[in-house]
Structures are given as structure tokens and as C-alpha cells.
Amino acid sequence: MIAIIKYNAGNIRSVQNALSRLGYESIITDNHEEILKADKVIFPGVGEASSAMAYLKERQLDKLILSLKQPVLGICLGLQLLCKDSEEGNTKCLGVFNASTKRFPPKDKVPHMGWNNFLMNPKSNLFNKIPKDNDVYYVHGYYAEISDDTIATSNYIVSFSSIMKRNNFYAMQFHPEKSAEVGEQLLKNFLEI
């Protein structure tokens, strides 16, 4: 069973619909027992970092997420909240990834919205059947800096982490559920880990 963490952030139903298209059943939940029992956990989100972290703490989901041993996938805001902190609201985040989340400098249109590619470290099994010429869909005004946990990068104004991994935690800054065949394959690869 796949648990999609329910918290004060948008984008959750579109992730569930993408999983259904791939033939996987999932539940949207903030129930600690259901999340702990899940084979895989997805931590998606669109929203603002400080209010999302406050919601997680209020329900003790912050501690629960950090205790998870099964594969966990953060998406968009989920990736940013897995970093150590965010400039958005000067927020202390979960600290799984040793990176800070920063606001894009206003040298071009912000948010970064639309299709962009990423350069990947081919050693990860997350990249099975992913072509070098790939395009995925982004919508974000903040980005995670490149760190030792970065396994793929993109460039928009600056280079940033598009995919991160540490132990059982994976995260994507873009929206795989809106990224056509490449996004579908990435989701499938994560679900087969």
C-alpha cells in the first residue's frame, strides 16, 4: 500500500490520480499507523513552507516522517521541507537533506514555471529507462541548493537540485505527476525500489 501524506498543501489528488493511472492503489492520510504500515510513502505538496511546517508539527507528522524506514518520495514543497531550512518564512525544516532552500534571484520570471530538463547521476536506479534528453514540469519560486544529496540538477537563473536522495528518502523539485512519460517512469521506478 502507498500512503500519500495529507497535510496543509495542495497537489495531493493529482499525485493519487497519477498512481492510479500506473495501476497502484494509494490512500491519502495523516494517520500515523497507516503511514507507518505503508510500503511506500509520498510527501507531495504545493504551498508555503512555514505554514506547511507548522501544520506538520501540530500533528506530529514532522517526527513521524523522520522516523520512516520505507522509501519516501518528496515532491515539490515536499522536497523543500525535507531540506534543513527555507528562506520562505525563515523556516526550520525537517533536515533530511543537508541543503537550504533559497528564493530565486529576480533576474528572470519567478516562479520558474514550465518544462525544463535535468542532468542526472546515472548510478541511481531511480533513473532506469530515463533518457538523457528529458523534460519535466516545474512550478516553484524557491529551490534547494546543490549538496552531497543531489543526484540530478536543473538550471533556471541558477543551478539547483532537481532530484535528491539520502538513505530511504528521495525527492523531486518538479511534478512527476504532470511530467508526461518521463514523470510516469520516474514514479514507476520509485514504486519499484
N, C-alpha and C positions, 0 to 999 in steps of 0.2 A: 504494500500500500504506500502511496505517496501522500505526504502531508504538505499542504501549502499553508504557510503561517499567515493567519489572519491578524492584521494589526491596522493601525490607522493610516493606511496608504492605499492608493489606487492601483489598478492594473492586475488585480488578482484573478478576476474572471477570465481575462484573455489568456492568462497562463493555463488555467484549468481547461479552457477550450482547446488550446494547442496540445495539451497532454491527451485529451480525448481523441483528437484527430490522429494521434500516434498510436491509439489503442490502449492507453493507460488510464486506469481509474485513479481518482485522487479525491481528497477531502480538503475543504478549506476549514481550518480550525485554529483556535487558540488554546485548546485543551492540552494540558501538559502531558497527560498519559497517552493521548492519541499521537502526539508529536514524537514522544519517546519510542513508541512502538513502530513507527513508520520505517519502511525500508530505505526511503529517500525523503529528504526534506527540502522544500523550495521556499526561499525567503525573497519574494519579489517586492516591488514597490515603486510607486511614483509619489513624490511628495516632498516634504521639508524635513530636514534632518532632526532639528531639536524637538519638534512636536512628535515625530515618529519615535525617537529615543525615549521621550517622556512616557509615551503610551506603552512601550516595551517594558520599561521599568515598573510602571504602575501594575502591570500584570505579571511581573517577574519573568517575562519572556526573555529578557536580556541574559539572565543567569541560565535559563533553560537552553538557549541557543549555544552558549559557550560550553555546555556540558554534553552536547550531542556527539555521538561517535560514528553514526552512519553518514554517508555522503550528503552534504548540504550544498545547495546552489543559491547564491545571492544574485539577484537581478536588479540592475539599475540602482535605485536607492538602497536595495539590499547589499550591493557591493560596497557602497559608500559607508553604510552603517557597520560593515564588518572591518572597516579601517579603524585606526586608533583615534582619529578626531576629524572634525569637519569645520571649515571656515563658515559654513552655513549655520548661523546662530551660535558660533563658537562652541560647538557641541563635542563633548567627550563621547566617543562611540564605543563599539564592542572590543576593538583591539585585536582581532584575529590576525589581520594583516598589518605589517609594520609600515604603514603608509598613511599620509594625511590626505584629506580631500580638500581641494582648493577651488576657488572660483576662477573660471576662465577670465583672462585679462580682456578688457573691452577693445580688442584690436580688430574684431570682426563681429558678425552677428552672434549674440548669445541669447538663448541656448544654442548649442550645437544640435541641429535637428536635421535628420535625413540620413541618406545612405553613405557609408564610408567603409573602407576596408580595414583589415588588421593584419599585422605581421605576427606570425606565431612561432613558438618554440616547438618544433615538430616532435620532441621527445614525449609529449603528453598524449596519453590515449584519448584524451578529450578531442583531439584533432583528427581522429580516424576519418577518412573519406572527405576531409575538408580541403577544398582546392586553395592553392596559393592566391589566386585571384578570387577573393571572396568579398561580398558586400553584405553588411548588416545594418540594422536601423537603430539610430541613436536619437534620444531626446534628453539632453542634460545640460545644465548650466554650471555644474561642478564636476571635477574629475579627480581620480585617485592618481597621485604621483607614482612614478615608476619606482619599484622597490625589488627586493630579492624575491618577493611573492608574485611578481609579474611574469606571466607566461605568454602574453600577447600584448602588442601595443598598437595604438592608432595615433593619428596626428590630426589635430584641429587647433590652430593657433599654437599649441604646444604638443609635445608627445606625452601620452598618458597611458595608464593601464587600461586595456580593454578587457583583458581576462586575467584573473588572479587565482592562485592556488596555494594553500598551505594545509598539509595533512589531509583531512577529510573535507575541508572547505574549499569550494570553487566559487567563482563569482564572475559575472559578465556585466560590463557597463551598458552595453546595448540591450535591445529587447529581442531575444531569440524567438519569442512567440510571434514577432512581427517581421522576422527577417527571412521569409521565404524558405527555400530549400536548405541554405546554409544554417539558418537558425534551427530548423527542424532537425537536421543532422546533429548539431551540437547538443540539443536537448536529448536526442536519442542516445548519443554517446554517453552523456552524463547518466542517463537512466540505466545504461548497461554496465556502469562501473561496479 
